[in-house]
Amino acid sequence: MERRRFLKVSAAMGCAASVVGCNSNSKSKTTGEPWAKIGESTEIKNVGEPLTDLGPSTEVAEEGSWTACLVNCGSNCPVKVITQNGKITRIDAHTNDGKDDYDTGDVPIRACLRGRSLRQRTYAADRLKKPLKRVGDRGHGQWEEISWDQAFNEIATKAKTLSDKYGCRSIYNNYGSGAYYGFHSKSCITLAMKMGLGGYLGSYGSYSWAQYGAAAPATFPRNGSTSGTPLSQLKHSDFFMGFGFNPFEMRMSGSGQQYDMLKAIEKAGKNLKHIINVDPRYTETGLGKETQWVAVKPGSDAALAEAMAYEMINSGWVDRNSKAWIDANCLGYDKTSLENKKAALIAAKKQDEADLIDVGENYHDYVMGVGKFTEKHDAAWAAPICGVSVSEIKQLAQDLMDAQAPYIVVGGGINRHSCGEQQCRALFMLPILTGKIGNPGVSNGLMPANSGLGGGGFANSASNNAHASISCFQWPEAIERGKDFTPETDGLRSVKPGEKLGTNIKAIFNMNGNTLLNQHADVNGTRKILEDTTKCELIVVVDCWMTASAKMADYILPDTSWLETDDIAGDSYASGELGYMTFMKAAIEPMYDCRNMWDIGLGLAKAWGKEQDYTKGKTRQEWLEQAYQGVHDRYNGKGLTLPATYAEAQKVGVVKKIAVTSAPKMAELANNTTPKADGTFPIYIYSMDYANKAKTWTPWKNSTAACDQITAIPKYTPAYTETKTEINEYPFQVVEYHTKGRTHSSYHNVAWLREVVQDAAWVNPVDAQALGFNDTQMITMTSPQGAIEVMIKITDRVMPGVVGIAQGAWYLGTGATDNGLGPIGSVDKGGCSNTLTKYHPTPVAKGNPQHTIRVKLS
Ligand code: SF4
């Protein structure tokens, strides 16, 4: 064997050995071998490339292509793919290292362990090879291979029949975020759907931030969810407090938020006296950097915030330090604020708006338990709810009052609760009460601002005549009773008040997404709805791998991976302050009989007789060049120097610049804290929009539970799980987290990552001892919705009474066949957290309460 080849084989074996060594639970336990099971049961026989095949045995020149990792982690890291003889031999994640000069922006955009495993992912055993058609019952794993022409014709005919019969609102474009392409995105297919079917029912919101997206504009109408202060501003801060904010496990790219935060902490030095992480888990974002870990019960952060607010108000600190700022900038702190606003509305003859104001419903009175409120929201009230002691709550409030430049950030994990909107709004009150928003180093509580350089898309367009959208979480309910959805009952958008959707969902197109099953809620309940083919009559899935969602399809169309595809990728939505773009060049030819999204869109358009509308006489390459020219016009000369043509740009590969600088962002924030002359405010403690919805909307299923109500001011509300009966039967709360080994469910099928990052249920030693668990066993977690089996990890990095599990593992019912799912209701051996979750849309966002779970352990 040649020395070079020997070294590569040795390196691969060494890596495999070391990752196995990392995980003491992964092998040879009598209680099970979960890692082996994942691979075996999802494998499609006789497909995939053996991972030990490292290419040709004779020396051949290496080639390198720039591509990017396009999953939904918030970054799109560039990676260089090295090939020999048309096969990927390795991923080079260091070529774009930069000088690590934070001030100039010449910093590494280094892929994390997920991006570095792209070779394994591309050659995974469960790659989809040819179009597949379901031949047995839906979800039962029986398929036949068909030609592309047959697939296009049958899908187009069935979808058109349904659209003609029920209207194009019956055709649903499901949320999917597994591939952040610029050009070859799912929008190619949705464009064809607009042309061929007249349109489709769309969705709003996301499974990540639905409640956040409803809470942020209610409080800061001129800002979105990620309009917070850049993390680099931490260098000016003396106090950091993050609620469910965990970039060190979620935003791991070399230039991403974890890098920004680490560098800012280094620069702040001893001035940053407090680094406080509030989380039921001791996360990697703490882990040696923090000064304090505050273990809080899931879903109770709002109670902690209200008790801190009580201390700030009751001590007279707010009156002395921030009251004037609050009065000038915010609506609804106290009765006077609301009385003034109400009088102004009446004077302006806006009686309907004035009627939305209940002056007794103000934040001060609510927190202090005065006026119409009888309960003080003090530390003694909050401690049993949130699990933080009275003394620690008071100390946290005092530290915040003492801070000169407090940086508070509300992470996304806070919002994925049944009370998510309330949680976010209650926590935004902490920076508001300090009255320091707009100063250097101070945040407004929103997630940090990022670069946001966009990629280049397919610039063709058509109108969507459905003119309606539902929350991305509501589609199973819309299969059952969507025809009755209205804005007031179910948050239906883009229609007139009182208008009904008028049809149930009859067809689903699901592209690059696993929310058709795995990443939605209540897997067992969802399967029951989907397996009834008289309800939703057509399900089309486009993906690269046989995911749990793909197994629910009638037709599966195999997509090319992004290592087989040219594209123009931006830096995505949470990539930190360094902006970058990658001009991607396919490293290998399309594998098997896979086609890219543009070609799949073309095939469908042809079948609907819309080829000319779709192509406008241009080839894919010509459209791609046009997309590049759009990017060139947008960015060239504005901090980036871009080549004249796409081909030249592909040779350059990556361009980068610091795209968010602290000063403009802070100036913008400061401007936003100046009340406008028209009587609007930059900050709404009392939301007029929520007051209106409280008056006109009907709670889901006419529920009277507190978590299903809408209130004009932020209030702690207990989740629907927090009843005596449920607590007795299901004593453990669950906190889901984003593991380094996956991005949501993406990369689950890479066995190496399963070895490196253990998918285990984190249980506190106190609870493990009480239940007689040892650290080598599998345990079963059971909720009212279902049960999963998972390896235990006994650790004091999770608080007692709470179990931590990584979200995104692929569902696998007991006894599942290679391409099926196993019986509904059986124990999920794959450990998908959504086997435990419930379908219960939140009151405003109609979002997913993914983190509201109670279980029992056995
Ligand atoms: S998963 Fe995210 S951080 Fe990791 S390589 Fe991919 S884009 Fe980068």
Residues whose N, C-alpha, C, O or C-beta is under 5 A from the ligand:
A	BS01	SF4	C69 C73 S75 N76 C77 A111 C112 R114 G115 M252 S253 T743
